[in-house]
Amino acid sequence: MKHALLVAVSTAVLLSGCSLFRSTMPPAPVAVAAARPATPVLTDGHGAPIERVPFRTGVSSATVEKMAKAQGCTGGQGAGLMTEAGPVEVYRMRCEDGAMRGKVFTARCELRQCVKM
């Protein structure tokens, strides 16, 4: 009797498990992402495109950061090189803290002699 009960329960489990593989519901629709440009194009007030310059450090980055701190500009990534490396370089630092918060500190360095612009 136990054997018959075991066979009946096993058959019921196998039959109910088989119904899991037969789906009457249609598959869910797949959302298609809208195509976006790789990088958004920023424009100034006159509609001219604004070029984004990647952050790069230069030989005078630390010097410009010290100059900026003396002017009350601190925070952010630090002083980034805006021009090609060479005898004359221009550095830019975004001020996120201090007295110059929200402004930009720029300096020109010629042969490692830096002057605020």
Backbone as XML, in Angstrom:
<?xml version="1.0"?>
<chain id="A" units="angstrom">
  <residue number="1" name="MET">
    <atom name="N" x="0.816" y="-1.173" z="0.000"/>
    <atom name="CA" x="0.000" y="0.000" z="0.000"/>
    <atom name="C" x="0.869" y="1.250" z="0.000"/>
  </residue>
  <residue number="2" name="LYS">
    <atom name="N" x="1.949" y="1.196" z="0.780"/>
    <atom name="CA" x="2.857" y="2.330" z="0.778"/>
    <atom name="C" x="3.457" y="2.533" z="-0.617"/>
  </residue>
  <residue number="3" name="HIS">
    <atom name="N" x="3.714" y="1.394" z="-1.280"/>
    <atom name="CA" x="4.304" y="1.458" z="-2.610"/>
    <atom name="C" x="3.340" y="2.124" z="-3.598"/>
  </residue>
  <residue number="4" name="ALA">
    <atom name="N" x="2.088" y="1.826" z="-3.540"/>
    <atom name="CA" x="1.098" y="2.398" z="-4.442"/>
    <atom name="C" x="0.940" y="3.894" z="-4.172"/>
  </residue>
  <residue number="5" name="LEU">
    <atom name="N" x="0.963" y="4.274" z="-2.889"/>
    <atom name="CA" x="0.857" y="5.678" z="-2.523"/>
    <atom name="C" x="2.073" y="6.462" z="-3.033"/>
  </residue>
  <residue number="6" name="LEU">
    <atom name="N" x="3.255" y="5.872" z="-2.894"/>
    <atom name="CA" x="4.483" y="6.498" z="-3.366"/>
    <atom name="C" x="4.460" y="6.687" z="-4.876"/>
  </residue>
  <residue number="7" name="VAL">
    <atom name="N" x="3.955" y="5.681" z="-5.619"/>
    <atom name="CA" x="3.872" y="5.772" z="-7.068"/>
    <atom name="C" x="2.871" y="6.856" z="-7.472"/>
  </residue>
  <residue number="8" name="ALA">
    <atom name="N" x="1.764" y="6.951" z="-6.772"/>
    <atom name="CA" x="0.747" y="7.944" z="-7.103"/>
    <atom name="C" x="1.272" y="9.361" z="-6.856"/>
  </residue>
  <residue number="9" name="VAL">
    <atom name="N" x="1.950" y="9.572" z="-5.728"/>
    <atom name="CA" x="2.495" y="10.885" z="-5.415"/>
    <atom name="C" x="3.595" y="11.248" z="-6.410"/>
  </residue>
  <residue number="10" name="SER">
    <atom name="N" x="4.461" y="10.307" z="-6.743"/>
    <atom name="CA" x="5.552" y="10.565" z="-7.698"/>
    <atom name="C" x="4.996" y="10.929" z="-9.064"/>
  </residue>
  <residue number="11" name="THR">
    <atom name="N" x="3.947" y="10.230" z="-9.508"/>
    <atom name="CA" x="3.326" y="10.512" z="-10.797"/>
    <atom name="C" x="2.718" y="11.906" z="-10.796"/>
  </residue>
  <residue number="12" name="ALA">
    <atom name="N" x="2.053" y="12.273" z="-9.705"/>
    <atom name="CA" x="1.444" y="13.602" z="-9.619"/>
    <atom name="C" x="2.506" y="14.688" z="-9.673"/>
  </residue>
  <residue number="13" name="VAL">
    <atom name="N" x="3.607" y="14.480" z="-8.967"/>
    <atom name="CA" x="4.687" y="15.467" z="-8.961"/>
    <atom name="C" x="5.301" y="15.591" z="-10.353"/>
  </residue>
  <residue number="14" name="LEU">
    <atom name="N" x="5.534" y="14.470" z="-11.012"/>
    <atom name="CA" x="6.125" y="14.515" z="-12.350"/>
    <atom name="C" x="5.194" y="15.189" z="-13.346"/>
  </residue>
  <residue number="15" name="LEU">
    <atom name="N" x="3.906" y="14.904" z="-13.268"/>
    <atom name="CA" x="2.963" y="15.511" z="-14.199"/>
    <atom name="C" x="2.816" y="17.014" z="-13.947"/>
  </residue>
  <residue number="16" name="SER">
    <atom name="N" x="2.813" y="17.407" z="-12.682"/>
    <atom name="CA" x="2.703" y="18.845" z="-12.397"/>
    <atom name="C" x="3.977" y="19.572" z="-12.795"/>
  </residue>
  <residue number="17" name="GLY">
    <atom name="N" x="5.129" y="18.920" z="-12.655"/>
    <atom name="CA" x="6.391" y="19.529" z="-13.060"/>
    <atom name="C" x="6.483" y="19.710" z="-14.551"/>
  </residue>
  <residue number="18" name="CYS">
    <atom name="N" x="5.888" y="18.800" z="-15.313"/>
    <atom name="CA" x="5.935" y="18.898" z="-16.767"/>
    <atom name="C" x="5.143" y="20.094" z="-17.263"/>
  </residue>
  <residue number="19" name="SER">
    <atom name="N" x="4.106" y="20.487" z="-16.507"/>
    <atom name="CA" x="3.317" y="21.628" z="-16.958"/>
    <atom name="C" x="4.094" y="22.933" z="-16.849"/>
  </residue>
  <residue number="20" name="LEU">
    <atom name="N" x="5.171" y="22.939" z="-16.092"/>
    <atom name="CA" x="5.989" y="24.148" z="-15.990"/>
    <atom name="C" x="6.678" y="24.479" z="-17.302"/>
  </residue>
  <residue number="21" name="PHE">
    <atom name="N" x="6.944" y="23.475" z="-18.108"/>
    <atom name="CA" x="7.675" y="23.700" z="-19.350"/>
    <atom name="C" x="6.768" y="24.137" z="-20.486"/>
  </residue>
  <residue number="22" name="ARG">
    <atom name="N" x="5.470" y="23.914" z="-20.363"/>
    <atom name="CA" x="4.528" y="24.343" z="-21.389"/>
    <atom name="C" x="3.933" y="25.669" z="-20.953"/>
  </residue>
  <residue number="23" name="SER">
    <atom name="N" x="4.246" y="26.720" z="-21.653"/>
    <atom name="CA" x="3.749" y="28.038" z="-21.290"/>
    <atom name="C" x="2.703" y="28.484" z="-22.298"/>
  </residue>
  <residue number="24" name="THR">
    <atom name="N" x="1.558" y="28.897" z="-21.791"/>
    <atom name="CA" x="0.516" y="29.396" z="-22.680"/>
    <atom name="C" x="0.594" y="30.908" z="-22.809"/>
  </residue>
  <residue number="25" name="MET">
    <atom name="N" x="1.378" y="31.552" z="-21.972"/>
    <atom name="CA" x="1.507" y="33.003" z="-22.024"/>
    <atom name="C" x="2.529" y="33.394" z="-23.078"/>
  </residue>
  <residue number="26" name="PRO">
    <atom name="N" x="2.256" y="34.454" z="-23.836"/>
    <atom name="CA" x="3.260" y="34.910" z="-24.806"/>
    <atom name="C" x="4.458" y="35.504" z="-24.068"/>
  </residue>
  <residue number="27" name="PRO">
    <atom name="N" x="5.627" y="35.484" z="-24.673"/>
    <atom name="CA" x="6.804" y="36.052" z="-24.005"/>
    <atom name="C" x="6.629" y="37.556" z="-23.805"/>
  </residue>
  <residue number="28" name="ALA">
    <atom name="N" x="7.229" y="38.061" z="-22.757"/>
    <atom name="CA" x="7.136" y="39.484" z="-22.439"/>
    <atom name="C" x="7.871" y="40.295" z="-23.502"/>
  </residue>
  <residue number="29" name="PRO">
    <atom name="N" x="7.322" y="41.450" z="-23.879"/>
    <atom name="CA" x="8.015" y="42.278" z="-24.880"/>
    <atom name="C" x="9.319" y="42.824" z="-24.309"/>
  </residue>
  <residue number="30" name="VAL">
    <atom name="N" x="10.297" y="42.937" z="-25.151"/>
    <atom name="CA" x="11.606" y="43.441" z="-24.752"/>
    <atom name="C" x="11.669" y="44.917" z="-25.105"/>
  </residue>
  <residue number="31" name="ALA">
    <atom name="N" x="12.040" y="45.732" z="-24.130"/>
    <atom name="CA" x="12.146" y="47.170" z="-24.365"/>
    <atom name="C" x="13.403" y="47.450" z="-25.169"/>
  </residue>
  <residue number="32" name="VAL">
    <atom name="N" x="13.270" y="48.291" z="-26.166"/>
    <atom name="CA" x="14.404" y="48.689" z="-26.996"/>
    <atom name="C" x="14.843" y="50.069" z="-26.545"/>
  </residue>
  <residue number="33" name="ALA">
    <atom name="N" x="16.119" y="50.195" z="-26.193"/>
    <atom name="CA" x="16.652" y="51.482" z="-25.739"/>
    <atom name="C" x="16.730" y="52.441" z="-26.918"/>
  </residue>
  <residue number="34" name="ALA">
    <atom name="N" x="16.340" y="53.671" z="-26.661"/>
    <atom name="CA" x="16.428" y="54.690" z="-27.700"/>
    <atom name="C" x="17.889" y="55.021" z="-27.964"/>
  </residue>
  <residue number="35" name="ALA">
    <atom name="N" x="18.228" y="55.192" z="-29.205"/>
    <atom name="CA" x="19.610" y="55.514" z="-29.568"/>
    <atom name="C" x="19.910" y="56.941" z="-29.153"/>
  </residue>
  <residue number="36" name="ARG">
    <atom name="N" x="20.990" y="57.106" z="-28.378"/>
    <atom name="CA" x="21.416" y="58.432" z="-27.942"/>
    <atom name="C" x="22.829" y="58.667" z="-28.451"/>
  </residue>
  <residue number="37" name="PRO">
    <atom name="N" x="23.185" y="59.908" z="-28.665"/>
    <atom name="CA" x="24.573" y="60.174" z="-29.056"/>
    <atom name="C" x="25.512" y="59.771" z="-27.925"/>
  </residue>
  <residue number="38" name="ALA">
    <atom name="N" x="26.712" y="59.362" z="-28.278"/>
    <atom name="CA" x="27.678" y="58.885" z="-27.297"/>
    <atom name="C" x="27.983" y="59.959" z="-26.252"/>
  </residue>
  <residue number="39" name="THR">
    <atom name="N" x="28.197" y="61.172" z="-26.679"/>
    <atom name="CA" x="28.432" y="62.271" z="-25.746"/>
    <atom name="C" x="27.516" y="63.419" z="-26.121"/>
  </residue>
  <residue number="40" name="PRO">
    <atom name="N" x="26.832" y="63.998" z="-25.153"/>
    <atom name="CA" x="25.952" y="65.113" z="-25.484"/>
    <atom name="C" x="26.765" y="66.328" z="-25.927"/>
  </residue>
  <residue number="41" name="VAL">
    <atom name="N" x="26.229" y="67.055" z="-26.864"/>
    <atom name="CA" x="26.907" y="68.243" z="-27.382"/>
    <atom name="C" x="26.461" y="69.435" z="-26.550"/>
  </residue>
  <residue number="42" name="LEU">
    <atom name="N" x="27.399" y="70.049" z="-25.868"/>
    <atom name="CA" x="27.117" y="71.243" z="-25.082"/>
    <atom name="C" x="27.305" y="72.470" z="-25.955"/>
  </residue>
  <residue number="43" name="THR">
    <atom name="N" x="26.453" y="73.466" z="-25.747"/>
    <atom name="CA" x="26.558" y="74.694" z="-26.524"/>
    <atom name="C" x="26.572" y="75.893" z="-25.586"/>
  </residue>
  <residue number="44" name="ASP">
    <atom name="N" x="27.201" y="76.965" z="-26.033"/>
    <atom name="CA" x="27.206" y="78.189" z="-25.235"/>
    <atom name="C" x="25.946" y="78.994" z="-25.540"/>
  </residue>
  <residue number="45" name="GLY">
    <atom name="N" x="25.872" y="80.218" z="-25.044"/>
    <atom name="CA" x="24.691" y="81.058" z="-25.222"/>
    <atom name="C" x="24.384" y="81.416" z="-26.660"/>
  </residue>
  <residue number="46" name="HIS">
    <atom name="N" x="25.390" y="81.362" z="-27.525"/>
    <atom name="CA" x="25.201" y="81.717" z="-28.930"/>
    <atom name="C" x="25.007" y="80.490" z="-29.814"/>
  </residue>
  <residue number="47" name="GLY">
    <atom name="N" x="24.977" y="79.304" z="-29.209"/>
    <atom name="CA" x="24.769" y="78.074" z="-29.969"/>
    <atom name="C" x="26.041" y="77.427" z="-30.472"/>
  </residue>
  <residue number="48" name="ALA">
    <atom name="N" x="27.193" y="77.996" z="-30.159"/>
    <atom name="CA" x="28.462" y="77.414" z="-30.599"/>
    <atom name="C" x="28.791" y="76.204" z="-29.709"/>
  </residue>
  <residue number="49" name="PRO">
    <atom name="N" x="29.299" y="75.123" z="-30.298"/>
    <atom name="CA" x="29.612" y="73.936" z="-29.490"/>
    <atom name="C" x="30.758" y="74.200" z="-28.522"/>
  </residue>
  <residue number="50" name="ILE">
    <atom name="N" x="30.657" y="73.589" z="-27.339"/>
    <atom name="CA" x="31.694" y="73.702" z="-26.314"/>
    <atom name="C" x="32.472" y="72.392" z="-26.290"/>
  </residue>
  <residue number="51" name="GLU">
    <atom name="N" x="33.782" y="72.481" z="-26.427"/>
    <atom name="CA" x="34.630" y="71.297" z="-26.434"/>
    <atom name="C" x="34.977" y="70.896" z="-25.011"/>
  </residue>
  <residue number="52" name="ARG">
    <atom name="N" x="34.854" y="69.604" z="-24.692"/>
    <atom name="CA" x="35.258" y="69.085" z="-23.385"/>
    <atom name="C" x="36.699" y="68.615" z="-23.475"/>
  </residue>
  <residue number="53" name="VAL">
    <atom name="N" x="37.515" y="69.093" z="-22.543"/>
    <atom name="CA" x="38.925" y="68.724" z="-22.509"/>
    <atom name="C" x="39.117" y="67.729" z="-21.366"/>
  </residue>
  <residue number="54" name="PRO">
    <atom name="N" x="39.699" y="66.564" z="-21.624"/>
    <atom name="CA" x="39.900" y="65.598" z="-20.545"/>
    <atom name="C" x="40.899" y="66.133" z="-19.519"/>
  </residue>
  <residue number="55" name="PHE">
    <atom name="N" x="40.732" y="65.714" z="-18.259"/>
    <atom name="CA" x="41.615" y="66.165" z="-17.186"/>
    <atom name="C" x="42.971" y="65.489" z="-17.337"/>
  </residue>
  <residue number="56" name="ARG">
    <atom name="N" x="44.034" y="66.323" z="-17.354"/>
    <atom name="CA" x="45.414" y="65.832" z="-17.408"/>
    <atom name="C" x="46.247" y="66.641" z="-16.436"/>
  </residue>
  <residue number="57" name="THR">
    <atom name="N" x="47.140" y="65.999" z="-15.733"/>
    <atom name="CA" x="48.049" y="66.732" z="-14.866"/>
    <atom name="C" x="49.296" y="67.095" z="-15.656"/>
  </residue>
  <residue number="58" name="GLY">
    <atom name="N" x="49.972" y="68.126" z="-15.194"/>
    <atom name="CA" x="51.211" y="68.564" z="-15.829"/>
    <atom name="C" x="52.294" y="68.742" z="-14.785"/>
  </residue>
  <residue number="59" name="VAL">
    <atom name="N" x="53.457" y="69.175" z="-15.214"/>
    <atom name="CA" x="54.583" y="69.308" z="-14.296"/>
    <atom name="C" x="54.358" y="70.414" z="-13.275"/>
  </residue>
  <residue number="60" name="SER">
    <atom name="N" x="53.517" y="71.392" z="-13.589"/>
    <atom name="CA" x="53.280" y="72.509" z="-12.675"/>
    <atom name="C" x="51.912" y="72.448" z="-11.997"/>
  </residue>
  <residue number="61" name="SER">
    <atom name="N" x="51.239" y="71.310" z="-12.043"/>
    <atom name="CA" x="49.911" y="71.185" z="-11.439"/>
    <atom name="C" x="49.940" y="71.498" z="-9.942"/>
  </residue>
  <residue number="62" name="ALA">
    <atom name="N" x="50.916" y="70.969" z="-9.236"/>
    <atom name="CA" x="51.002" y="71.195" z="-7.784"/>
    <atom name="C" x="51.242" y="72.673" z="-7.476"/>
  </residue>
  <residue number="63" name="THR">
    <atom name="N" x="52.065" y="73.331" z="-8.274"/>
    <atom name="CA" x="52.335" y="74.755" z="-8.070"/>
    <atom name="C" x="51.073" y="75.581" z="-8.261"/>
  </residue>
  <residue number="64" name="VAL">
    <atom name="N" x="50.307" y="75.273" z="-9.315"/>
    <atom name="CA" x="49.078" y="76.012" z="-9.593"/>
    <atom name="C" x="48.049" y="75.742" z="-8.497"/>
  </residue>
  <residue number="65" name="GLU">
    <atom name="N" x="47.990" y="74.524" z="-7.981"/>
    <atom name="CA" x="47.057" y="74.213" z="-6.899"/>
    <atom name="C" x="47.389" y="75.016" z="-5.643"/>
  </residue>
  <residue number="66" name="LYS">
    <atom name="N" x="48.676" y="75.194" z="-5.351"/>
    <atom name="CA" x="49.082" y="76.014" z="-4.198"/>
    <atom name="C" x="48.705" y="77.479" z="-4.421"/>
  </residue>
  <residue number="67" name="MET">
    <atom name="N" x="48.883" y="77.966" z="-5.655"/>
    <atom name="CA" x="48.500" y="79.338" z="-5.968"/>
    <atom name="C" x="46.992" y="79.527" z="-5.814"/>
  </residue>
  <residue number="68" name="ALA">
    <atom name="N" x="46.230" y="78.561" z="-6.272"/>
    <atom name="CA" x="44.775" y="78.643" z="-6.179"/>
    <atom name="C" x="44.318" y="78.619" z="-4.729"/>
  </residue>
  <residue number="69" name="LYS">
    <atom name="N" x="44.957" y="77.798" z="-3.918"/>
    <atom name="CA" x="44.594" y="77.715" z="-2.498"/>
    <atom name="C" x="44.867" y="79.042" z="-1.802"/>
  </residue>
  <residue number="70" name="ALA">
    <atom name="N" x="45.945" y="79.715" z="-2.181"/>
    <atom name="CA" x="46.262" y="81.023" z="-1.595"/>
    <atom name="C" x="45.209" y="82.073" z="-1.979"/>
  </residue>
  <residue number="71" name="GLN">
    <atom name="N" x="44.526" y="81.876" z="-3.110"/>
    <atom name="CA" x="43.488" y="82.799" z="-3.563"/>
    <atom name="C" x="42.106" y="82.413" z="-3.016"/>
  </residue>
  <residue number="72" name="GLY">
    <atom name="N" x="42.015" y="81.285" z="-2.299"/>
    <atom name="CA" x="40.740" y="80.839" z="-1.739"/>
    <atom name="C" x="40.011" y="79.836" z="-2.604"/>
  </residue>
  <residue number="73" name="CYS">
    <atom name="N" x="40.713" y="79.190" z="-3.519"/>
    <atom name="CA" x="40.119" y="78.194" z="-4.413"/>
    <atom name="C" x="40.623" y="76.815" z="-4.003"/>
  </residue>
  <residue number="74" name="THR">
    <atom name="N" x="39.705" y="75.963" z="-3.523"/>
    <atom name="CA" x="40.091" y="74.607" z="-3.131"/>
    <atom name="C" x="39.053" y="73.625" z="-3.647"/>
  </residue>
  <residue number="75" name="GLY">
    <atom name="N" x="39.404" y="72.338" z="-3.578"/>
    <atom name="CA" x="38.484" y="71.275" z="-3.947"/>
    <atom name="C" x="38.641" y="70.843" z="-5.387"/>
  </residue>
  <residue number="76" name="GLY">
    <atom name="N" x="37.815" y="69.876" z="-5.776"/>
    <atom name="CA" x="37.830" y="69.374" z="-7.148"/>
    <atom name="C" x="38.977" y="68.422" z="-7.397"/>
  </residue>
  <residue number="77" name="GLN">
    <atom name="N" x="39.247" y="68.175" z="-8.653"/>
    <atom name="CA" x="40.313" y="67.256" z="-9.046"/>
    <atom name="C" x="41.686" y="67.887" z="-8.913"/>
  </residue>
  <residue number="78" name="GLY">
    <atom name="N" x="41.758" y="69.173" z="-8.970"/>
    <atom name="CA" x="43.041" y="69.855" z="-8.931"/>
    <atom name="C" x="43.255" y="70.631" z="-10.217"/>
  </residue>
  <residue number="79" name="ALA">
    <atom name="N" x="44.488" y="71.053" z="-10.435"/>
    <atom name="CA" x="44.822" y="71.858" z="-11.616"/>
    <atom name="C" x="45.093" y="70.944" z="-12.798"/>
  </residue>
  <residue number="80" name="GLY">
    <atom name="N" x="44.332" y="71.134" z="-13.856"/>
    <atom name="CA" x="44.489" y="70.321" z="-15.053"/>
    <atom name="C" x="45.148" y="71.101" z="-16.170"/>
  </residue>
  <residue number="81" name="LEU">
    <atom name="N" x="45.968" y="70.413" z="-16.940"/>
    <atom name="CA" x="46.687" y="71.008" z="-18.060"/>
    <atom name="C" x="45.721" y="71.178" z="-19.232"/>
  </residue>
  <residue number="82" name="MET">
    <atom name="N" x="45.587" y="72.408" z="-19.736"/>
    <atom name="CA" x="44.659" y="72.706" z="-20.821"/>
    <atom name="C" x="45.339" y="72.722" z="-22.189"/>
  </residue>
  <residue number="83" name="THR">
    <atom name="N" x="46.640" y="72.957" z="-22.230"/>
    <atom name="CA" x="47.374" y="73.027" z="-23.490"/>
    <atom name="C" x="48.296" y="71.816" z="-23.595"/>
  </residue>
  <residue number="84" name="GLU">
    <atom name="N" x="48.980" y="71.734" z="-24.698"/>
    <atom name="CA" x="49.973" y="70.674" z="-24.851"/>
    <atom name="C" x="51.151" y="70.943" z="-23.918"/>
  </residue>
  <residue number="85" name="ALA">
    <atom name="N" x="51.782" y="69.883" z="-23.444"/>
    <atom name="CA" x="52.956" y="70.036" z="-22.585"/>
    <atom name="C" x="54.078" y="70.693" z="-23.390"/>
  </residue>
  <residue number="86" name="GLY">
    <atom name="N" x="54.762" y="71.609" z="-22.752"/>
    <atom name="CA" x="55.835" y="72.310" z="-23.439"/>
    <atom name="C" x="56.383" y="73.413" z="-22.565"/>
  </residue>
  <residue number="87" name="PRO">
    <atom name="N" x="57.118" y="74.363" z="-23.153"/>
    <atom name="CA" x="57.693" y="75.436" z="-22.344"/>
    <atom name="C" x="56.627" y="76.393" z="-21.803"/>
  </residue>
  <residue number="88" name="VAL">
    <atom name="N" x="55.504" y="76.553" z="-22.506"/>
    <atom name="CA" x="54.413" y="77.416" z="-22.049"/>
    <atom name="C" x="53.162" y="76.544" z="-21.904"/>
  </residue>
  <residue number="89" name="GLU">
    <atom name="N" x="52.601" y="76.533" z="-20.693"/>
    <atom name="CA" x="51.426" y="75.703" z="-20.416"/>
    <atom name="C" x="50.359" y="76.535" z="-19.713"/>
  </residue>
  <residue number="90" name="VAL">
    <atom name="N" x="49.104" y="76.199" z="-19.948"/>
    <atom name="CA" x="47.978" y="76.850" z="-19.280"/>
    <atom name="C" x="47.260" y="75.797" z="-18.443"/>
  </residue>
  <residue number="91" name="TYR">
    <atom name="N" x="47.000" y="76.156" z="-17.185"/>
    <atom name="CA" x="46.327" y="75.250" z="-16.249"/>
    <atom name="C" x="44.994" y="75.851" z="-15.834"/>
  </residue>
  <residue number="92" name="ARG">
    <atom name="N" x="44.051" y="74.983" z="-15.542"/>
    <atom name="CA" x="42.711" y="75.399" z="-15.118"/>
    <atom name="C" x="42.317" y="74.553" z="-13.913"/>
  </residue>
  <residue number="93" name="MET">
    <atom name="N" x="41.693" y="75.219" z="-12.919"/>
    <atom name="CA" x="41.226" y="74.508" z="-11.731"/>
    <atom name="C" x="39.839" y="75.009" z="-11.370"/>
  </residue>
  <residue number="94" name="ARG">
    <atom name="N" x="38.898" y="74.093" z="-11.213"/>
    <atom name="CA" x="37.532" y="74.441" z="-10.829"/>
    <atom name="C" x="37.483" y="74.568" z="-9.310"/>
  </residue>
  <residue number="95" name="CYS">
    <atom name="N" x="36.968" y="75.680" z="-8.811"/>
    <atom name="CA" x="36.881" y="75.942" z="-7.371"/>
    <atom name="C" x="35.543" y="75.423" z="-6.851"/>
  </residue>
  <residue number="96" name="GLU">
    <atom name="N" x="35.591" y="74.425" z="-5.983"/>
    <atom name="CA" x="34.368" y="73.856" z="-5.431"/>
    <atom name="C" x="34.151" y="74.253" z="-3.981"/>
  </residue>
  <residue number="97" name="ASP">
    <atom name="N" x="35.174" y="74.747" z="-3.319"/>
    <atom name="CA" x="35.080" y="75.179" z="-1.929"/>
    <atom name="C" x="35.786" y="76.517" z="-1.784"/>
  </residue>
  <residue number="98" name="GLY">
    <atom name="N" x="35.607" y="77.133" z="-0.643"/>
    <atom name="CA" x="36.336" y="78.355" z="-0.332"/>
    <atom name="C" x="35.669" y="79.606" z="-0.855"/>
  </residue>
  <residue number="99" name="ALA">
    <atom name="N" x="36.441" y="80.695" z="-0.851"/>
    <atom name="CA" x="35.926" y="82.010" z="-1.222"/>
    <atom name="C" x="35.553" y="82.098" z="-2.705"/>
  </residue>
  <residue number="100" name="MET">
    <atom name="N" x="36.208" y="81.328" z="-3.557"/>
    <atom name="CA" x="35.963" y="81.399" z="-5.003"/>
    <atom name="C" x="35.031" y="80.291" z="-5.482"/>
  </residue>
  <residue number="101" name="ARG">
    <atom name="N" x="34.181" y="79.767" z="-4.624"/>
    <atom name="CA" x="33.315" y="78.645" z="-4.963"/>
    <atom name="C" x="32.515" y="78.939" z="-6.234"/>
  </residue>
  <residue number="102" name="GLY">
    <atom name="N" x="32.526" y="77.976" z="-7.170"/>
    <atom name="CA" x="31.790" y="78.125" z="-8.419"/>
    <atom name="C" x="32.559" y="78.840" z="-9.510"/>
  </residue>
  <residue number="103" name="LYS">
    <atom name="N" x="33.766" y="79.281" z="-9.242"/>
    <atom name="CA" x="34.571" y="79.997" z="-10.235"/>
    <atom name="C" x="35.697" y="79.096" z="-10.729"/>
  </residue>
  <residue number="104" name="VAL">
    <atom name="N" x="36.458" y="79.615" z="-11.659"/>
    <atom name="CA" x="37.569" y="78.871" z="-12.244"/>
    <atom name="C" x="38.854" y="79.662" z="-12.046"/>
  </residue>
  <residue number="105" name="PHE">
    <atom name="N" x="39.901" y="78.984" z="-11.599"/>
    <atom name="CA" x="41.217" y="79.595" z="-11.424"/>
    <atom name="C" x="42.080" y="79.136" z="-12.594"/>
  </residue>
  <residue number="106" name="THR">
    <atom name="N" x="42.684" y="80.077" z="-13.316"/>
    <atom name="CA" x="43.566" y="79.728" z="-14.428"/>
    <atom name="C" x="44.932" y="80.354" z="-14.205"/>
  </residue>
  <residue number="107" name="ALA">
    <atom name="N" x="45.933" y="79.662" z="-14.687"/>
    <atom name="CA" x="47.310" y="80.157" z="-14.560"/>
    <atom name="C" x="48.094" y="79.771" z="-15.810"/>
  </residue>
  <residue number="108" name="ARG">
    <atom name="N" x="49.066" y="80.611" z="-16.129"/>
    <atom name="CA" x="49.972" y="80.376" z="-17.263"/>
    <atom name="C" x="51.353" y="80.136" z="-16.704"/>
  </residue>
  <residue number="109" name="CYS">
    <atom name="N" x="51.943" y="79.049" z="-17.116"/>
    <atom name="CA" x="53.294" y="78.700" z="-16.636"/>
    <atom name="C" x="54.259" y="78.659" z="-17.811"/>
  </residue>
  <residue number="110" name="GLU">
    <atom name="N" x="55.348" y="79.421" z="-17.672"/>
    <atom name="CA" x="56.396" y="79.422" z="-18.677"/>
    <atom name="C" x="57.677" y="78.967" z="-18.041"/>
  </residue>
  <residue number="111" name="LEU">
    <atom name="N" x="58.183" y="77.829" z="-18.494"/>
    <atom name="CA" x="59.377" y="77.200" z="-17.915"/>
    <atom name="C" x="59.220" y="77.062" z="-16.396"/>
  </residue>
  <residue number="112" name="ARG">
    <atom name="N" x="58.064" y="76.573" z="-15.971"/>
    <atom name="CA" x="57.699" y="76.291" z="-14.567"/>
    <atom name="C" x="57.577" y="77.533" z="-13.704"/>
  </residue>
  <residue number="113" name="GLN">
    <atom name="N" x="57.507" y="78.697" z="-14.312"/>
    <atom name="CA" x="57.259" y="79.935" z="-13.601"/>
    <atom name="C" x="55.795" y="80.309" z="-13.878"/>
  </residue>
  <residue number="114" name="CYS">
    <atom name="N" x="54.941" y="80.194" z="-12.855"/>
    <atom name="CA" x="53.505" y="80.336" z="-13.045"/>
    <atom name="C" x="52.991" y="81.694" z="-12.589"/>
  </residue>
  <residue number="115" name="VAL">
    <atom name="N" x="52.021" y="82.225" z="-13.346"/>
    <atom name="CA" x="51.388" y="83.507" z="-13.062"/>
    <atom name="C" x="49.887" y="83.334" z="-13.213"/>
  </residue>
  <residue number="116" name="LYS">
    <atom name="N" x="49.128" y="83.909" z="-12.284"/>
    <atom name="CA" x="47.668" y="83.858" z="-12.360"/>
    <atom name="C" x="47.209" y="84.642" z="-13.581"/>
  </residue>
  <residue number="117" name="MET">
    <atom name="N" x="46.216" y="84.110" z="-14.264"/>
    <atom name="CA" x="45.671" y="84.806" z="-15.439"/>
    <atom name="C" x="44.421" y="85.584" z="-15.035"/>
  </residue>
</chain>
